[in-house]
Amino acid sequence: HGVWRFAVVLLLVALCVTSEVDLYSVSVTQPTDGGVYMIKSGTSTSVTLAFDHSFTVEQGKYSVAFCFHILKTDSQFKYSENCFNLATKEITINEIGSGEYFLTTFLREFDEKLQSASSIISGTTSTRSFKVISNQQSVPILGIVQPDLCTPEPGQPTSLSFATNAKTNTAVAEVLFTLQKTAHSSSVELFSICLTLLSLDGSVLVQQSCLSPGQHSAVLSNLPVGTYTLQASLKEPDSEDVIQSSAITASLQVYDLSSAVQGVSIAGAVATDSSSMQLEYATSSGTIDAPISVTINTVPCSAEKLVSLCLEMYTHGKSDHTNGALSPIGSLLSRKCFPPEVRTLTPRHLAAGLYTAVITMHDARDVRNSDSANSSPPLVLPTGAGSSTLRVLLETRAMEELEPSYEWQRLHAWHTIPAGMDVRLPIGGTGHKEARIPQPWRLQALLPKGCKGGSFLRMDLYRHSTIGDIRKRAESVCRNSAGVYVLYDSNSGEALGPDTATVEQVKLFQRKVHVEYEQPE
């Protein structure tokens, strides 16, 4: 009996100990743990505490109250302990500034008038954190894609440019936006982008609209030539007002494409007597590919992306560099138009001969399938550079050695030159590359055996130096005037002379020579 009596006592004690925990409970539904609240205006906002509770003891001498306190992360109490009757289910906390907070809630026993506090009811304490952020921290960062800037400088303001179409004399401007999510911003797809297009001085409203949430590109139509100011900002869902802190501004320029092209050049091309340009190519086989590199300068620079090139290749008659006569343009071989990113046009498999390449510029938006000799090319684009048609003579030849001369003569692409010649390049990148025999040039000839002055004859020669001058120098070097010294071509065995013949007349520069000694008869 004593054992059973002790067990019953223990059970009653356990029930008394646990009843306080089991009979009272509180559940906080707001704020959520880790929740974020935004200050929409001013420097503070309100946070609502919402809670639910349950208890089953009959109200007696003591009542139960819901209590809380809020601690900021910098260890400063924003709100010390506050208690409310359980009949209250929501409490609004005002003037909460930006920062991180810890909220601690619990149930406490009080007397009936909530004047005399008792201990905290065990098991009812909970702690959670929440953040309050400013409007600016919660809004995505709005930006504009700038594909038109060729060489953007650091800190350069956004500048967009668009070209008119020749058919309508107006432009369609597609502006692309970016939304960069911040650490505290909600989904960027919830925000709308609102646009305002003004005249440059801001006095005239041209267009105004708001995009749908999630839409990041805007199309501005029927824009005449001019410069505009584009303003963009974000609007929150279910709000009529834009967020001023998100506003950005850009300059938008609409220009006439026909006046944007300011200059055209072809790499390596030289001017001919007929004011045309000419390119030369050397071939070591039957045919050659002949690349033509074109550079187009535009203002603004982004207009260059809207210019396409078309190439027509024509046959030509044989070239005659003696008198500069060229036969007129021949029959059409091929026609091809290229996308605007292609600036090197390469006619392929050209045999030796002369051709005419006709290069025209076009609005890339109008170039459609003009890639065969039978199709009609698109309309030629008028330009501010003068003519929008370039005519280039292409000449291809097999490699050959340049005939040396004491006069400057042009070096063509197919020329090789003997060793030792002077070469000069054109000044300022214009003109021709030229070569000539140096004045003087250095002769080195093998002397006969037994020559006292050495094995080689070395002397400076000019175009009017004579064979006799060379023979006399050989006698001086060998110190033997009893015989005759004769200059021979080492390849042909030909004796060079007479003594009065000049080195230019016998073409000595391009010969390999040696000196022989002949006994007098």
ZIUR-V893043 format. One record per backbone hydrogen bond with DSSP energy under -0.5 kcal/mol. NH is the residue of the N-H (numbers start at 1). CO is the residue of the C=O. If there is no record, write none. Layout:
# ZIUR-V893043
NH_CO ; NH_CO
This chain:
# ZIUR-V893043
5_1 ; 6_2 ; 7_3 ; 8_4 ; 9_5 ; 10_6 ; 11_7 ; 12_8 ; 13_9 ; 14_10 ; 15_11 ; 16_12 ; 17_13 ; 18_14 ; 19_15 ; 20_16 ; 22_18 ; 23_19 ; 24_20 ; 25_54 ; 27_52 ; 29_27 ; 29_50 ; 30_50 ; 34_129 ; 35_32 ; 35_129 ; 37_131 ; 39_133 ; 40_38 ; 45_96 ; 47_93 ; 49_91 ; 50_30 ; 50_48 ; 51_89 ; 52_27 ; 54_25 ; 56_23 ; 60_62 ; 63_110 ; 65_108 ; 66_84 ; 67_65 ; 67_106 ; 68_82 ; 69_104 ; 70_79 ; 71_102 ; 72_76 ; 73_100 ; 75_72 ; 77_75 ; 78_70 ; 79_70 ; 82_68 ; 84_66 ; 86_64 ; 88_85 ; 91_49 ; 93_47 ; 93_91 ; 94_92 ; 96_45 ; 97_95 ; 98_43 ; 99_132 ; 101_130 ; 102_71 ; 103_128 ; 104_69 ; 104_102 ; 105_126 ; 106_67 ; 108_65 ; 109_119 ; 110_63 ; 111_116 ; 112_61 ; 114_111 ; 117_115 ; 118_109 ; 121_107 ; 124_121 ; 126_105 ; 128_103 ; 130_101 ; 131_35 ; 132_99 ; 133_37 ; 135_39 ; 138_134 ; 138_135 ; 139_135 ; 139_136 ; 141_180 ; 142_140 ; 143_178 ; 145_176 ; 149_146 ; 150_148 ; 156_153 ; 160_251 ; 162_253 ; 164_255 ; 165_170 ; 168_165 ; 169_165 ; 171_223 ; 173_171 ; 173_220 ; 174_172 ; 175_173 ; 175_218 ; 177_216 ; 178_143 ; 180_141 ; 181_179 ; 184_137 ; 185_182 ; 186_138 ; 190_187 ; 191_188 ; 192_235 ; 194_192 ; 194_233 ; 195_209 ; 196_231 ; 197_207 ; 198_196 ; 198_229 ; 199_204 ; 200_227 ; 202_199 ; 206_197 ; 206_204 ; 207_197 ; 209_195 ; 211_193 ; 214_191 ; 215_212 ; 218_175 ; 220_173 ; 220_218 ; 221_219 ; 223_171 ; 224_222 ; 226_254 ; 228_252 ; 229_198 ; 230_228 ; 230_250 ; 231_196 ; 231_229 ; 232_248 ; 233_194 ; 234_243 ; 235_192 ; 236_241 ; 239_236 ; 243_234 ; 244_242 ; 246_243 ; 247_244 ; 248_232 ; 250_230 ; 251_158 ; 252_228 ; 253_160 ; 254_226 ; 255_162 ; 255_253 ; 257_255 ; 259_256 ; 260_256 ; 260_257 ; 261_257 ; 262_260 ; 262_297 ; 263_297 ; 265_295 ; 267_293 ; 269_266 ; 270_278 ; 272_276 ; 275_272 ; 277_391 ; 278_270 ; 279_393 ; 281_395 ; 283_397 ; 288_350 ; 290_347 ; 291_289 ; 292_345 ; 294_292 ; 294_343 ; 295_265 ; 297_263 ; 298_296 ; 299_260 ; 303_300 ; 304_301 ; 305_302 ; 306_303 ; 307_304 ; 308_306 ; 308_362 ; 310_360 ; 311_336 ; 312_358 ; 313_334 ; 314_356 ; 315_331 ; 316_354 ; 320_325 ; 324_320 ; 330_315 ; 333_313 ; 334_313 ; 336_311 ; 337_370 ; 338_309 ; 342_339 ; 343_341 ; 345_292 ; 345_343 ; 347_290 ; 347_345 ; 350_288 ; 351_349 ; 352_286 ; 353_396 ; 355_394 ; 356_314 ; 357_392 ; 358_312 ; 358_356 ; 359_357 ; 359_390 ; 360_310 ; 361_388 ; 362_308 ; 363_379 ; 364_306 ; 364_362 ; 366_363 ; 367_363 ; 367_364 ; 368_366 ; 371_369 ; 375_372 ; 381_361 ; 382_380 ; 383_386 ; 384_261 ; 386_383 ; 387_385 ; 390_359 ; 392_357 ; 392_390 ; 393_277 ; 394_355 ; 394_392 ; 395_279 ; 395_393 ; 396_353 ; 397_281 ; 399_283 ; 400_414 ; 402_416 ; 404_402 ; 409_435 ; 411_433 ; 412_410 ; 415_412 ; 416_400 ; 421_418 ; 422_436 ; 424_434 ; 429_426 ; 430_427 ; 434_424 ; 435_409 ; 436_422 ; 437_405 ; 440_461 ; 441_461 ; 443_441 ; 443_459 ; 445_457 ; 446_513 ; 447_455 ; 451_448 ; 452_478 ; 454_451 ; 457_445 ; 458_456 ; 459_443 ; 461_441 ; 465_462 ; 467_501 ; 468_499 ; 470_466 ; 471_467 ; 472_468 ; 473_469 ; 474_470 ; 475_471 ; 476_472 ; 477_473 ; 478_474 ; 479_475 ; 480_475 ; 484_518 ; 486_484 ; 486_516 ; 488_486 ; 488_514 ; 489_494 ; 490_488 ; 490_512 ; 491_512 ; 493_489 ; 496_487 ; 501_498 ; 503_465 ; 504_463 ; 506_502 ; 507_504 ; 508_503 ; 510_507 ; 511_508 ; 513_511 ; 514_488 ; 515_446 ; 516_486 ; 518_484
